[in-house]
Amino acid sequence: MTRIHLRTWLTLVRWIGNVDQATRVASHLVENAVRHGTPLQPGNLVFLRVFGLSDSNDLAIEVEDALPDFPGFQAFANQSGEVRGKPTGLWWVAHYRGRLSWDVTKNNDGRVVGKTVQAIIPATWDGSE
């Protein structure tokens, strides 16, 4: 469902980047949050936010869940975009020359309530080096 909804939205707003690349990354971020994170309560939810960056036309994709840490983040963030075996999960961010980051999420009282994982996907990468 992530891919269908995001593909529709990015097409409607006429994002200049590669919609298929963006939807693939968003889908993997959501899947990772569901598999490895903790759903937010009430409702067992993870939140997806997508917005364009006005200075570059790049796309920010954020997924929020209730697990306040990200074990092994450095290994994911420093992956090569080179294919080694079957591509899975967060590898797609590196493959599309995106940048991966994360931070804890706090409520209005300043209490840590989870994390937000963000991928910035460049609008101009066409697959060539």
N, C-alpha and C positions, 0 to 999 in steps of 0.2 A: 504494500500500500504506500510505503514511503516513496518509492520510485514513481508510481502513478501520480500521486498528489504533487510531488515536487516538479516532475516533468511538466505537468499542466501549468503550475504556477510560474515556472521559469519561462515557459513559452508565452504565457499571457503578458508578463512584464518585459518580454523581449530582451532577456539577458543575452549579452553578446558572446558569452563563453560557450563551451561545449556542454550542452544540457545532459547528454548521456554520461559524461564524466562526473558531473556534479551529482546526478542522481545515484550513481553507483557509490560514490563516497558517502553520501548521506545515508543510504541504505546500510552500508557496512558500519557506520557510526551507531545507528539505531540498533542494529543487530548485536554489536558488541556491548552496548548498554544493557540490552535485555539479557544476554548470555552471561556477562561478567560483572555487571553492576547490580544495584539494588533498586527495585522500583520505588517511586515516590508514593507516599500515602497522603490522603486516601486515594484509592482507585488503582493501585499497582501500575503507575504510569512512568514513562520517560518522556521528556519534553524535547522537541525538535524546534530550533529557531534557525531561520535562514534569512540573510540580508546581504545586500550588495554594499560594497565599500565605494563611496563616491569618488575618492581620490584615484582609484586604480581600476574600477569596474570588476575587481576580484569578488569572489563570493565567500562569505563567512557562513559556515555550517556548524551549529552548536547543538550538542545533545547533553541533556542534564539528567542525572540519576541521583539516588540517595547514598551511594557509596562514596565516602569522602577521600578515598585514595585511589591511586592508579599504579598498582604494582607493575614494575618493568617498563615504565613509560619511556625512559631513555632509549631502550632498545627499539621501541616502536617509532619514536620520533627520529631516530638516526638511521632508519632503514635506507637502503639503496633502492632506487626505482628499477633496478635491473631484475629481470625475472630469474628466480631460482626455485625451481619446483612449481607447485601449484600456487598461484597468487591467492592470498586470503586476507580478509579483514583490513586492517589499517595499512597494509602494504600499498593499497591503491592510492592513498594520500601521497606517498613518496613517488609512486609511478607517475602521477599527474603533476608532479613538481609542486605539490601543496606543502603547507606548513602545518604541523600538528602541535597543539598546546593544550594545557588543562590547568584548572585552578579549582580550589574549593568554592562551594556556593554557600553563602551565609543568608540567614533570614534577617528580618528587620531589626532583631535584637542583637545581631552580630554573631549568633550561634551558628556553627558549621552544620549544614543540613545535607551536604552531598558534594557533587563535583559537576563541573561543566567541561566537556571535551570540545575543542574547537579545531576545525580544519579550514584553512584559507586556501581556496582553489583559484589559481590564476585564470583570468578570463582569456588570456592570449595563447596558452600553450596548445600546440596543434599536434604534438606527438613527435616532432623532429627535435633533434638535439640543438 
